[in-house]
Amino acid sequence: MKGRTEFFDEALFGRVAAEARKSPRRRMNYNFHRTTDDPVNRLLNVMHRGSYLPVHRHLSPARSESSVVLRGSVGVTIYDDAGGVVARRRVSAGGRCCGFDIEAGVWHGLVVLEDDTVLFEVKQGPYAPIAPENIAPWTPAADDAVAVAEFIKELETEFAKEF
């Protein structure tokens, strides 16, 4: 049986990081799965500081996700249903905590703490965009640039204080 083999190396990280720098979202995925309909989606998520990831959950459809930081650092925050902070962790390549696994329905968000951060993610497929009911009502709308910048700055400040 013939199959594709790809290696997680600095050349790949650099190519995807360069694409992410050009993206208005300041991040770029590199998919290892062949189609978004695959039952398991495996990807690199390469991000730079300022990339906005709204607080969300994966409840409909119910999906868990696992991530390992291969380069750089992110701050992960887990929230309760009212928006209170349940847990907060710095997750870094080579750090004390290098990954996370989040069950379906758990409110979570992350802030990118270093440019060129690379996460390897595994999620159940097929791919489904985050439905509006899975975006936390207390998180800023993606098109509100001022609120998004303030939210990111607040998260960066919290992680600078605590870690």
DSSP file with accessible surface (Angstrom, degrees, kcal/mol):
  #  RESIDUE AA STRUCTURE BP1 BP2  ACC     N-H-->O    O-->H-N    N-H-->O    O-->H-N    TCO  KAPPA ALPHA  PHI   PSI    X-CA   Y-CA   Z-CA
    1    1 A M              0   0  235      0, 0.0     2,-0.3     0, 0.0     0, 0.0   0.000 360.0 360.0 360.0 128.5    0.0    0.0    0.0
    2    2 A K        +     0   0  203      0, 0.0     2,-0.3     0, 0.0     0, 0.0  -0.735 360.0 166.3 -92.3 145.8    1.4    3.4   -1.0
    3    3 A G        -     0   0   58     -2,-0.3     2,-0.3     2,-0.0     0, 0.0  -0.970  36.6 -96.6-152.4 165.9    0.8    6.4    1.3
    4    4 A R        -     0   0  110     -2,-0.3     2,-0.4     2,-0.0     0, 0.0  -0.615  30.4-163.8 -86.1 141.9    1.9    9.9    1.8
    5    5 A T        -     0   0  106     -2,-0.3     2,-0.4     2,-0.0    -2,-0.0  -0.997   8.4-179.9-126.0 131.6    4.6   10.6    4.4
    6    6 A E        -     0   0   54     -2,-0.4     2,-0.4     2,-0.0    26,-0.0  -0.979  15.6-142.7-129.8 147.4    5.2   14.1    5.8
    7    7 A F        -     0   0  151     -2,-0.4     2,-1.1     2,-0.0     5,-0.1  -0.861  14.3-130.5-112.2 142.1    7.7   15.3    8.3
    8    8 A F        +     0   0   87     -2,-0.4     2,-0.3     4,-0.1    -2,-0.0  -0.790  55.0 143.6 -87.4  98.5    7.2   18.0   11.0
    9    9 A D     >  -     0   0   71     -2,-1.1     4,-2.6     1,-0.1     5,-0.2  -0.848  66.1 -98.0-136.3 172.5   10.3   20.0   10.4
   10   10 A E  H  > S+     0   0  114     -2,-0.3     4,-2.8     1,-0.2     5,-0.2   0.825 118.9  59.0 -62.7 -31.0   11.5   23.6   10.5
   11   11 A A  H  > S+     0   0   57      2,-0.2     4,-2.1     1,-0.2    -1,-0.2   0.946 110.1  42.4 -63.8 -45.6   11.2   23.9    6.7
   12   12 A L  H  > S+     0   0    3      2,-0.2     4,-2.4     1,-0.2     5,-0.3   0.947 115.0  50.1 -64.8 -47.2    7.4   23.1    6.9
   13   13 A F  H  X S+     0   0   11     -4,-2.6     4,-2.7     1,-0.2    -2,-0.2   0.919 111.2  49.7 -57.6 -43.5    6.9   25.3    9.9
   14   14 A G  H  X S+     0   0   33     -4,-2.8     4,-2.1    -5,-0.2    -1,-0.2   0.900 109.8  50.1 -64.1 -41.9    8.7   28.2    8.2
   15   15 A R  H  X S+     0   0  136     -4,-2.1     4,-1.7     2,-0.2    -1,-0.2   0.937 115.3  42.3 -62.0 -46.4    6.6   27.9    5.0
   16   16 A V  H  X S+     0   0    2     -4,-2.4     4,-2.5     1,-0.2    -2,-0.2   0.900 111.9  54.7 -71.4 -36.3    3.3   27.9    6.9
   17   17 A A  H  X S+     0   0    0     -4,-2.7     4,-2.1    -5,-0.3    -1,-0.2   0.901 106.2  52.8 -62.7 -38.0    4.5   30.7    9.2
   18   18 A A  H  X S+     0   0   35     -4,-2.1     4,-1.0     1,-0.2    -1,-0.2   0.911 110.4  47.4 -64.6 -40.2    5.3   32.8    6.2
   19   19 A E  H  X S+     0   0   95     -4,-1.7     4,-0.9     1,-0.2     3,-0.4   0.900 109.4  54.0 -65.6 -39.5    1.7   32.2    4.9
   20   20 A A  H >< S+     0   0    0     -4,-2.5     3,-0.6     1,-0.2     6,-0.3   0.874 102.3  57.8 -63.7 -36.9    0.3   33.0    8.3
   21   21 A R  H 3< S+     0   0  119     -4,-2.1    -1,-0.2     1,-0.2    -2,-0.2   0.840 108.0  47.6 -61.1 -33.0    2.1   36.4    8.4
   22   22 A K  H 3< S+     0   0  175     -4,-1.0    -1,-0.2    -3,-0.4    -2,-0.2   0.655  93.6  96.1 -81.5 -17.8    0.3   37.3    5.1
   23   23 A S  S X< S-     0   0   21     -4,-0.9     3,-1.8    -3,-0.6     5,-0.0  -0.549  75.0-136.5 -78.1 136.7   -3.1   36.2    6.4
   24   24 A P  T 3  S+     0   0  130      0, 0.0    -1,-0.1     0, 0.0    -4,-0.0   0.818 108.8  56.2 -59.1 -26.3   -5.4   38.9    7.8
   25   25 A R  T 3  S-     0   0  135      2,-0.2    27,-0.3    26,-0.1    23,-0.2   0.533 106.2-131.1 -82.0  -8.6   -6.2   36.3   10.6
   26   26 A R  S <  S+     0   0   78     -3,-1.8    22,-2.2    -6,-0.3     2,-0.3   0.742  77.4  80.5  63.1  26.2   -2.5   36.0   11.4
   27   27 A R  E     -A   47   0A  35     20,-0.2     2,-0.3    -7,-0.2    -2,-0.2  -0.986  55.3-166.6-154.9 160.8   -2.7   32.2   11.3
   28   28 A M  E     -A   46   0A  56     18,-2.3    18,-2.8    -2,-0.3     2,-0.3  -0.982  13.7-139.0-152.3 137.1   -2.8   29.4    8.8
   29   29 A N  E     -A   45   0A  71     -2,-0.3     2,-0.4    16,-0.2    16,-0.2  -0.717   5.8-161.7 -92.2 149.9   -3.7   25.7    8.9
   30   30 A Y  E     -A   44   0A  66     14,-2.4    14,-2.6    -2,-0.3     2,-0.3  -0.962  20.0-148.5-128.5 109.8   -1.7   23.0    7.2
   31   31 A N  E     -A   43   0A  66     -2,-0.4    12,-0.2    12,-0.2     5,-0.0  -0.637  24.3-177.9 -87.3 135.9   -3.9   19.9    6.8
   32   32 A F        +     0   0   12     10,-3.1    11,-0.2    -2,-0.3    -1,-0.1   0.673  65.6  89.0 -96.1 -26.5   -2.5   16.4    6.9
   33   33 A H  S    S-     0   0   10      9,-1.2     3,-0.1     1,-0.1     8,-0.1  -0.421  80.9-131.4 -69.3 149.2   -5.9   14.8    6.4
   34   34 A R  S    S+     0   0  161      1,-0.2     2,-0.3    -2,-0.1    -1,-0.1   0.854  83.2   9.1 -75.4 -36.6   -6.8   14.4    2.7
   35   35 A T  S >  S-     0   0   71      1,-0.0     3,-1.7    -3,-0.0    -1,-0.2  -0.971  72.3-116.5-139.5 158.9  -10.3   16.0    2.8
   36   36 A T  T 3  S+     0   0   66     -2,-0.3    91,-3.5     1,-0.3    -1,-0.0   0.634 112.9  66.9 -69.9 -11.1  -12.3   17.8    5.5
   37   37 A D  T 3  S+     0   0  119     89,-0.3    -1,-0.3    88,-0.1    88,-0.1   0.515  72.6 119.9 -84.3  -6.7  -14.7   14.9    5.4
   38   38 A D  S <  S-     0   0   41     -3,-1.7    89,-0.1     1,-0.1    -5,-0.1  -0.255  74.3-123.1 -57.0 147.0  -12.1   12.5    6.9
   39   39 A P  S    S+     0   0  106      0, 0.0    86,-3.1     0, 0.0     2,-0.4   0.725 100.7  39.0 -68.6 -19.6  -13.2   11.1   10.2
   40   40 A V  E    S- B   0 124A  66     84,-0.3     2,-0.5     2,-0.0    84,-0.2  -0.998  75.3-154.4-130.2 126.6  -10.1   12.4   11.9
   41   41 A N  E     - B   0 123A   6     82,-3.3    82,-2.6    -2,-0.4     2,-0.4  -0.906  13.4-176.9-102.3 125.4   -8.7   15.9   11.1
   42   42 A R  E     + B   0 122A  91     -2,-0.5   -10,-3.1    80,-0.2    -9,-1.2  -0.990  18.0 147.7-123.2 129.3   -5.0   16.3   11.7
   43   43 A L  E     -AB  31 121A   8     78,-2.3    78,-3.2    -2,-0.4     2,-0.4  -0.991  46.3-117.7-156.9 159.4   -3.3   19.6   11.1
   44   44 A L  E     -AB  30 120A   0    -14,-2.6   -14,-2.4    -2,-0.3     2,-0.6  -0.869  23.5-160.3 -94.4 138.5   -0.7   22.2   12.0
   45   45 A N  E     -AB  29 119A  11     74,-2.7    74,-2.3    -2,-0.4     2,-0.5  -0.969   9.6-167.9-118.7 108.0   -2.2   25.5   13.2
   46   46 A V  E     +AB  28 118A   0    -18,-2.8   -18,-2.3    -2,-0.6     2,-0.3  -0.893  14.2 176.3-103.5 125.5    0.6   28.2   12.8
   47   47 A M  E     -AB  27 117A   0     70,-2.7    70,-2.0    -2,-0.5     2,-0.3  -0.920  21.7-154.4-134.6 155.3   -0.2   31.4   14.5
   48   48 A H    >   -     0   0    1    -22,-2.2     3,-1.9    -2,-0.3    64,-0.2  -0.852  44.8 -78.7-121.7 159.5    1.3   34.8   15.3
   49   49 A R  T 3  S+     0   0  106     -2,-0.3    64,-0.1     1,-0.3     3,-0.1  -0.237 117.4  38.1 -55.2 142.9    0.6   37.3   18.1
   50   50 A G  T 3  S+     0   0   40     62,-0.4     2,-0.3     1,-0.4    -1,-0.3   0.272  78.6 136.2  94.2  -9.5   -2.6   39.2   17.4
   51   51 A S    <   -     0   0    3     -3,-1.9     2,-0.6   -25,-0.2    61,-0.5  -0.548  49.8-137.9 -70.0 132.4   -4.4   36.2   15.9
   52   52 A Y        +     0   0   26    -27,-0.3    59,-0.1    -2,-0.3    -1,-0.1  -0.833  26.7 174.8-101.8 123.6   -7.9   36.2   17.4
   53   53 A L        -     0   0   23     -2,-0.6    57,-0.5    57,-0.4     3,-0.1  -0.949  27.2-139.3-122.3 104.8   -9.5   33.0   18.5
   54   54 A P        -     0   0   28      0, 0.0     2,-0.2     0, 0.0    54,-0.1  -0.265  31.5 -91.8 -63.3 152.1  -12.9   33.7   20.1
   55   55 A V        +     0   0    1     81,-0.1    81,-2.5    54,-0.1     2,-0.3  -0.480  67.7 153.5 -61.9 131.5  -13.9   31.7   23.2
   56   56 A H  B     -EF 108 135B  18     52,-2.6    52,-2.8    79,-0.2     2,-0.3  -0.909  34.4-146.5-152.0 174.6  -15.8   28.7   21.9
   57   57 A R        -     0   0   49     77,-1.8     2,-0.6    -2,-0.3     3,-0.2  -0.910  21.3-127.4-140.8 167.2  -16.8   25.2   22.5
   58   58 A H      > +     0   0   30     -2,-0.3     5,-1.8    45,-0.3    47,-0.5  -0.790  60.1 126.6-119.7  81.9  -17.5   22.2   20.3
   59   59 A L  B   5 +I   62   0C  80     -2,-0.6     3,-0.4     1,-0.3    -1,-0.1   0.738  56.0  64.2-107.6 -37.4  -20.9   21.1   21.4
   60   60 A S  T   5S+     0   0   51      1,-0.5    71,-0.4    -3,-0.2    -1,-0.3  -0.866 121.7  19.6-133.4  97.4  -23.0   20.9   18.2
   61   61 A P  T   5S-     0   0   59      0, 0.0    -1,-0.5     0, 0.0     2,-0.4   0.554 110.6-128.0 -78.9 152.9  -21.6   18.8   16.7
   62   62 A A  B   5 +I   59   0C  64     -3,-0.4     2,-0.3    -2,-0.1    -3,-0.2  -0.551  43.8 158.3 -71.6 119.5  -20.0   17.4   19.9
   63   63 A R      < -     0   0   42     -5,-1.8    42,-0.3    -2,-0.4    -5,-0.2  -0.998  30.6-148.0-145.3 139.5  -16.2   17.1   19.3
   64   64 A S        -     0   0   40     -2,-0.3    60,-1.0    40,-0.1     2,-0.3  -0.586  17.4-157.5 -95.6 165.3  -13.2   16.9   21.5
   65   65 A E  E     -DC 102 123A  10     37,-2.3    37,-3.0    -2,-0.2     2,-0.4  -0.997   8.4-162.4-145.4 147.6   -9.8   18.3   20.4
   66   66 A S  E     -DC 101 122A  44     56,-2.3    56,-2.6    -2,-0.3     2,-0.3  -0.986  11.5-176.6-128.2 140.6   -6.2   17.6   21.4
   67   67 A S  E     -DC 100 121A   2     33,-2.9    33,-2.6    -2,-0.4     2,-0.4  -0.997  12.5-166.8-139.3 144.3   -3.2   19.9   20.7
   68   68 A V  E     -DC  99 120A  65     52,-2.1    52,-2.9    -2,-0.3     2,-0.6  -0.997  24.4-130.7-126.6 131.8    0.5   19.8   21.2
   69   69 A V  E     + C   0 119A   5     29,-3.1    25,-0.3    -2,-0.4    50,-0.2  -0.742  26.4 175.7 -85.0 119.2    2.7   22.9   20.9
   70   70 A L  E    S+     0   0A  60     48,-2.9     2,-0.3    -2,-0.6    49,-0.2   0.695  70.4   9.7 -94.8 -25.5    5.6   22.1   18.7
   71   71 A R  E    S- C   0 118A  56     47,-1.5    47,-2.7    43,-0.1    -1,-0.3  -0.970 113.2  -0.2-153.5 139.8    7.1   25.6   18.6
   72   72 A G  S    S-     0   0   10     -2,-0.3    21,-2.2    45,-0.2     2,-0.3  -0.446  79.2 -77.5  86.2-153.1    6.3   28.8   20.5
   73   73 A S  E     -G   92   0B   0     41,-0.3    40,-2.2    19,-0.2    41,-1.1  -0.995  30.0-174.0-157.4 142.5    3.7   29.4   23.2
   74   74 A V  E     -GH  91 112B   0     17,-2.6    17,-3.2    -2,-0.3     2,-0.5  -0.926  23.4-129.9-131.7 159.3    0.0   29.9   23.8
   75   75 A G  E     -GH  90 111B   0     36,-2.8    36,-2.1    -2,-0.3     2,-0.5  -0.963  23.7-159.7-108.4 125.1   -2.1   30.8   26.8
   76   76 A V  E     -GH  89 110B  10     13,-3.1    13,-2.6    -2,-0.5     2,-0.4  -0.910   6.8-171.0-109.1 130.6   -5.1   28.5   27.2
   77   77 A T  E     -GH  88 109B   2     32,-2.6    32,-1.9    -2,-0.5     2,-0.4  -0.984   8.2-157.4-122.7 133.6   -8.1   29.5   29.3
   78   78 A I  E     -GH  87 108B  37      9,-2.9     8,-3.3    -2,-0.4     9,-1.5  -0.913  17.1-165.0-107.8 135.1  -11.0   27.3   30.3
   79   79 A Y  E     -GH  85 107B  18     28,-2.1    28,-0.6    -2,-0.4     6,-0.2  -0.851  16.2-128.1-120.6 155.7  -14.3   29.0   31.2
   80   80 A D    >   -     0   0   70      4,-2.6     3,-1.8    -2,-0.3     6,-0.1  -0.337  47.7 -87.9 -87.8 179.8  -17.5   28.1   32.9
   81   81 A D  T 3  S+     0   0  127      1,-0.3    -1,-0.1     2,-0.1    -2,-0.0   0.735 128.2  52.5 -64.4 -22.4  -20.9   28.7   31.3
   82   82 A A  T 3  S-     0   0   93      2,-0.1    -1,-0.3    56,-0.0    -3,-0.0   0.429 123.1-100.9 -92.0  -1.5  -21.1   32.2   32.9
   83   83 A G  S <  S+     0   0   20     -3,-1.8     2,-0.2     1,-0.3    -2,-0.1   0.503  73.6 144.8  95.0   5.4  -17.7   33.2   31.5
   84   84 A G        -     0   0   30      1,-0.1    -4,-2.6     2,-0.0     2,-0.4  -0.510  57.2-106.4 -75.9 146.7  -15.8   32.7   34.8
   85   85 A V  E     +G   79   0B  75     -6,-0.2    -6,-0.3    -2,-0.2     3,-0.1  -0.602  38.7 172.7 -77.3 124.1  -12.2   31.4   34.5
   86   86 A V  E     -     0   0B  95     -8,-3.3     2,-0.3    -2,-0.4    -7,-0.2   0.794  68.8  -4.8 -95.3 -41.4  -11.9   27.8   35.6
   87   87 A A  E     -G   78   0B  47     -9,-1.5    -9,-2.9     2,-0.0    -1,-0.4  -0.990  55.7-167.5-154.0 151.3   -8.3   27.2   34.6
   88   88 A R  E     +G   77   0B  41     -2,-0.3     2,-0.3   -11,-0.2   -11,-0.2  -0.983  14.7 171.4-144.7 131.4   -5.5   29.0   32.8
   89   89 A R  E     -G   76   0B 136    -13,-2.6   -13,-3.1    -2,-0.3     2,-0.5  -1.000  32.0-132.3-142.7 140.5   -2.3   27.5   31.6
   90   90 A R  E     -G   75   0B  77     -2,-0.3     2,-0.5   -15,-0.2   -15,-0.2  -0.793  27.3-162.6 -83.9 130.3    0.7   28.6   29.5
   91   91 A V  E     +G   74   0B   2    -17,-3.2   -17,-2.6    -2,-0.5     2,-0.3  -0.981  18.0 167.9-122.0 118.6    1.3   25.8   26.9
   92   92 A S  E >   -G   73   0B  20      5,-2.7     3,-2.0    -2,-0.5   -19,-0.2  -0.967  43.0 -99.9-137.1 148.6    4.8   25.9   25.3
   93   93 A A  T 3  S+     0   0   38    -21,-2.2   -23,-0.1    -2,-0.3   -21,-0.1  -0.452 114.4   3.5 -62.1 126.3    7.0   23.7   23.2
   94   94 A G  T 3  S+     0   0   85    -25,-0.3    -1,-0.3     1,-0.2     4,-0.1   0.542 109.8 124.4  73.8   6.1    9.5   22.2   25.6
   95   95 A G  S <  S-     0   0   37     -3,-2.0    -1,-0.2     2,-0.2     3,-0.1  -0.194  83.0 -90.9 -90.1-175.7    7.8   23.7   28.6
   96   96 A R  S    S+     0   0  253      1,-0.2     2,-0.4    -3,-0.1    -5,-0.1   0.802 123.0  33.4 -64.5 -30.8    6.3   22.2   31.7
   97   97 A C        +     0   0   22     -7,-0.2    -5,-2.7     1,-0.1    -1,-0.2  -0.987  66.1 167.1-126.6 120.0    3.0   21.9   29.9
   98   98 A C        +     0   0   62     -2,-0.4   -29,-3.1    -7,-0.2     2,-0.3   0.382  60.0   8.8-116.6   3.3    3.2   21.2   26.1
   99   99 A G  E     -D   68   0A  23    -31,-0.3     2,-0.3    20,-0.1   -31,-0.2  -0.975  54.7-145.8-167.0 178.3   -0.3   20.3   25.2
  100  100 A F  E     -D   67   0A  34    -33,-2.6   -33,-2.9    -2,-0.3     2,-0.4  -0.990   5.9-151.6-156.3 155.3   -4.0   20.0   26.1
  101  101 A D  E     -D   66   0A  99     -2,-0.3     2,-0.5   -35,-0.2   -35,-0.2  -0.998  16.8-168.2-131.3 125.3   -7.0   17.8   25.5
  102  102 A I  E     -D   65   0A  11    -37,-3.0   -37,-2.3    -2,-0.4     3,-0.1  -0.970  13.9-137.1-121.9 125.3  -10.5   19.5   25.7
  103  103 A E    >   -     0   0  142     -2,-0.5     3,-1.6   -39,-0.2   -45,-0.3  -0.346  40.6 -78.9 -75.5 160.5  -13.7   17.5   25.8
  104  104 A A  T 3  S+     0   0   38      1,-0.2   -45,-0.2   -47,-0.1    -1,-0.2  -0.246 114.8  24.4 -56.6 140.0  -16.8   18.5   23.8
  105  105 A G  T 3  S+     0   0   20    -47,-0.5     2,-0.5   -42,-0.3    -1,-0.2   0.357  84.6 130.3  88.0  -5.2  -18.8   21.3   25.2
  106  106 A V    <   -     0   0   47     -3,-1.6     2,-0.3   -48,-0.2    -1,-0.3  -0.722  58.8-127.8 -86.0 124.1  -16.0   22.9   27.3
  107  107 A W  E     + H   0  79B  13    -28,-0.6   -28,-2.1    -2,-0.5     2,-0.3  -0.550  44.9 158.8 -68.4 128.7  -15.7   26.7   26.7
  108  108 A H  E     +EH  56  78B   6    -52,-2.8   -52,-2.6    -2,-0.3     2,-0.3  -0.985  19.9 176.3-151.3 157.2  -12.1   27.5   25.9
  109  109 A G  E     - H   0  77B   6    -32,-1.9   -32,-2.6    -2,-0.3     2,-0.3  -0.970  11.2-152.6-152.2 163.9   -9.9   30.1   24.2
  110  110 A L  E     - H   0  76B  22    -57,-0.5   -57,-0.4    -2,-0.3     2,-0.4  -0.990   5.1-152.2-143.2 154.2   -6.3   30.8   23.6
  111  111 A V  E     - H   0  75B   3    -36,-2.1   -36,-2.8    -2,-0.3     2,-0.5  -0.976  26.1-122.8-121.9 136.9   -4.1   33.7   23.1
  112  112 A V  E     - H   0  74B   1    -61,-0.5   -62,-0.4    -2,-0.4   -38,-0.2  -0.705  26.4-178.3 -82.0 124.0   -0.9   33.4   21.0
  113  113 A L        +     0   0   25    -40,-2.2     2,-0.3    -2,-0.5   -39,-0.2   0.587  65.9  34.6-101.1 -13.2    2.1   34.5   23.2
  114  114 A E  S >  S-     0   0   90    -41,-1.1     3,-0.8   -43,-0.1   -41,-0.3  -0.998  82.5-113.7-142.2 139.4    4.9   34.1   20.6
  115  115 A D  T 3  S+     0   0   80     -2,-0.3   -67,-0.2     1,-0.2   -42,-0.1  -0.290 101.0  30.8 -61.6 156.4    5.1   34.7   16.9
  116  116 A D  T 3  S+     0   0   46      1,-0.2     2,-0.2   -69,-0.1    -1,-0.2   0.744  81.1 167.1  63.5  27.4    5.6   31.6   14.7
  117  117 A T  E <   -B   47   0A   0    -70,-2.0   -70,-2.7    -3,-0.8     2,-0.5  -0.543  18.1-160.3 -73.6 136.5    3.8   29.4   17.2
  118  118 A V  E     -BC  46  71A   0    -47,-2.7   -48,-2.9    -2,-0.2   -47,-1.5  -0.982   9.4-175.5-124.6 122.4    3.0   25.9   15.8
  119  119 A L  E     -BC  45  69A   0    -74,-2.3   -74,-2.7    -2,-0.5     2,-0.6  -0.929  17.8-146.5-112.2 140.5    0.3   23.6   17.2
  120  120 A F  E     -BC  44  68A  46    -52,-2.9   -52,-2.1    -2,-0.4     2,-0.4  -0.943  28.0-168.8-100.8 122.3   -0.4   20.1   16.0
  121  121 A E  E     -BC  43  67A   7    -78,-3.2   -78,-2.3    -2,-0.6     2,-0.4  -0.905  18.4-167.7-118.3 144.8   -4.1   19.5   16.4
  122  122 A V  E     +BC  42  66A  52    -56,-2.6   -56,-2.3    -2,-0.4     2,-0.3  -1.000  19.2 165.2-129.5 125.8   -6.2   16.4   16.2
  123  123 A K  E     -BC  41  65A  60    -82,-2.6   -82,-3.3    -2,-0.4   -58,-0.2  -0.971  41.3 -98.8-136.6 154.0  -10.0   16.7   16.0
  124  124 A Q  E     -B   40   0A  88    -60,-1.0   -84,-0.3    -2,-0.3   -86,-0.1  -0.452  60.4-104.0 -68.6 141.8  -12.9   14.5   15.1
  125  125 A G  S    S+     0   0   13    -86,-3.1     2,-0.2    -2,-0.1   -88,-0.1  -0.485  83.1  71.2-103.4-177.2  -14.1   15.0   11.5
  126  126 A P  S    S-     0   0   57      0, 0.0   -89,-0.3     0, 0.0   -90,-0.1   0.645  83.1-110.0 -69.8 161.4  -15.7   15.8    9.3
  127  127 A Y        -     0   0  137    -91,-3.5    -2,-0.1    -2,-0.2   -91,-0.0  -0.288  38.9-179.6 -58.0 137.9  -14.8   19.5    9.6
  128  128 A A        -     0   0   36    -67,-0.1     3,-0.1    -3,-0.0    -1,-0.0  -0.974  28.1-121.1-139.5 125.0  -17.7   21.7   10.7
  129  129 A P        -     0   0   87      0, 0.0     2,-0.4     0, 0.0     0, 0.0  -0.281  46.2 -87.4 -59.5 153.7  -17.3   25.5   11.1
  130  130 A I        -     0   0   68      1,-0.1   -72,-0.1     2,-0.1     5,-0.1  -0.516  46.7-133.5 -68.1 120.3  -18.0   26.7   14.6
  131  131 A A    >   -     0   0   23     -2,-0.4     3,-2.4   -71,-0.4     4,-0.2  -0.404  21.0-109.8 -72.7 151.0  -21.8   27.4   14.8
  132  132 A P  G >  S+     0   0  110      0, 0.0     3,-1.7     0, 0.0    -1,-0.1   0.846 118.3  59.0 -52.4 -35.8  -22.9   30.7   16.4
  133  133 A E  G 3  S+     0   0  107      1,-0.3    -3,-0.0   -73,-0.1    -2,-0.0   0.640 100.2  58.5 -71.9  -9.4  -24.3   28.9   19.5
  134  134 A N  G <  S+     0   0    4     -3,-2.4   -77,-1.8   -74,-0.1     2,-0.5   0.365  86.6  89.8 -98.0   2.9  -20.7   27.6   20.1
  135  135 A I  B <  S-F   56   0B  55     -3,-1.7   -79,-0.2    -4,-0.2   -80,-0.1  -0.887  89.1-112.5 -97.7 129.2  -19.2   31.1   20.3
  136  136 A A    >   -     0   0    2    -81,-2.5     3,-1.5    -2,-0.5   -81,-0.1  -0.358  15.4-135.7 -62.9 135.5  -19.3   32.4   23.9
  137  137 A P  T 3  S+     0   0  116      0, 0.0    -1,-0.1     0, 0.0    -3,-0.0   0.732 103.2  55.9 -66.2 -18.9  -21.6   35.4   24.3
  138  138 A W  T 3  S+     0   0   74      2,-0.1    -2,-0.1   -83,-0.0   -56,-0.0   0.460  87.4  94.7 -92.6  -0.4  -19.0   37.3   26.3
  139  139 A T  S <  S-     0   0   13     -3,-1.5     9,-0.1   -84,-0.2     3,-0.1  -0.679  85.2-102.4 -91.5 142.8  -16.3   37.1   23.6
  140  140 A P        -     0   0   24      0, 0.0     2,-0.1     0, 0.0    -1,-0.1  -0.312  37.7-102.7 -63.2 148.0  -15.9   40.0   21.2
  141  141 A A    >   -     0   0   56      1,-0.1     3,-2.0   -87,-0.1     7,-0.2  -0.460  29.2-122.8 -65.8 140.1  -17.3   39.7   17.7
  142  142 A A  T 3  S+     0   0   78      1,-0.3    -1,-0.1    -2,-0.1     6,-0.1   0.784 110.3  55.7 -59.3 -27.5  -14.5   39.1   15.2
  143  143 A D  T 3  S+     0   0  148      1,-0.1     2,-1.1     2,-0.0    -1,-0.3   0.464  83.8  89.3 -89.0   3.4  -15.4   42.2   13.2
  144  144 A D    <>  -     0   0   77     -3,-2.0     4,-2.7     1,-0.2     5,-0.2  -0.714  56.8-178.8 -98.3  84.9  -15.0   44.5   16.2
  145  145 A A  H  > S+     0   0   76     -2,-1.1     4,-2.4     1,-0.2    -1,-0.2   0.843  76.8  50.2 -57.4 -39.6  -11.3   45.3   15.9
  146  146 A V  H  > S+     0   0   98      2,-0.2     4,-2.3     1,-0.2    -1,-0.2   0.953 113.6  44.1 -66.3 -48.9  -11.2   47.6   18.9
  147  147 A A  H  > S+     0   0   23      2,-0.2     4,-2.5     1,-0.2    -2,-0.2   0.897 113.8  51.5 -63.9 -38.7  -12.9   45.0   21.3
  148  148 A V  H  X S+     0   0   16     -4,-2.7     4,-2.8    -7,-0.2     5,-0.2   0.941 109.5  49.2 -63.6 -46.6  -10.7   42.2   19.8
  149  149 A A  H  X S+     0   0   59     -4,-2.4     4,-2.4    -5,-0.2    -2,-0.2   0.912 113.1  47.6 -60.9 -40.7   -7.5   44.1   20.4
  150  150 A E  H  X S+     0   0  128     -4,-2.3     4,-2.5     2,-0.2    -1,-0.2   0.906 111.7  50.3 -65.7 -42.0   -8.5   44.9   24.0
  151  151 A F  H  X S+     0   0   25     -4,-2.5     4,-2.3     2,-0.2    -2,-0.2   0.935 112.3  46.4 -62.5 -46.8   -9.5   41.3   24.6
  152  152 A I  H  X S+     0   0   15     -4,-2.8     4,-2.9     2,-0.2     5,-0.2   0.931 112.6  50.4 -61.7 -45.0   -6.2   40.0   23.3
  153  153 A K  H  X S+     0   0  127     -4,-2.4     4,-2.6    -5,-0.2    -1,-0.2   0.913 109.3  51.7 -61.4 -41.3   -4.2   42.6   25.3
  154  154 A E  H  X S+     0   0  119     -4,-2.5     4,-2.3     2,-0.2    -1,-0.2   0.926 111.8  46.2 -61.9 -44.6   -6.2   41.6   28.5
  155  155 A L  H  X S+     0   0    8     -4,-2.3     4,-2.4     2,-0.2     5,-0.2   0.926 111.8  50.7 -64.3 -44.5   -5.3   37.9   28.0
  156  156 A E  H  X S+     0   0   29     -4,-2.9     4,-2.2     1,-0.2    -2,-0.2   0.916 110.7  50.4 -59.2 -41.2   -1.7   38.7   27.2
  157  157 A T  H  X S+     0   0   61     -4,-2.6     4,-2.1     2,-0.2    -1,-0.2   0.914 109.0  51.2 -64.0 -42.8   -1.5   40.8   30.4
  158  158 A E  H  X S+     0   0   44     -4,-2.3     4,-2.2     1,-0.2    -1,-0.2   0.917 112.4  45.8 -61.6 -43.1   -3.0   38.0   32.5
  159  159 A F  H  X S+     0   0    0     -4,-2.4     4,-1.7     1,-0.2    -1,-0.2   0.852 110.0  54.2 -72.1 -29.9   -0.5   35.5   31.2
  160  160 A A  H  < S+     0   0   74     -4,-2.2    -1,-0.2    -5,-0.2    -2,-0.2   0.886 113.1  44.2 -67.5 -36.7    2.4   37.9   31.7
  161  161 A K  H  < S+     0   0  140     -4,-2.1    -2,-0.2     1,-0.2    -1,-0.2   0.903 119.5  38.9 -72.1 -44.4    1.3   38.3   35.4
  162  162 A E  H  <        0   0   97     -4,-2.2    -2,-0.2    -5,-0.2    -1,-0.2   0.695 360.0 360.0 -85.1 -22.1    0.7   34.7   36.2
  163  163 A F     <        0   0   98     -4,-1.7    -1,-0.2    -5,-0.2   -74,-0.0  -0.882 360.0 360.0-126.8 360.0    3.4   32.9   34.4
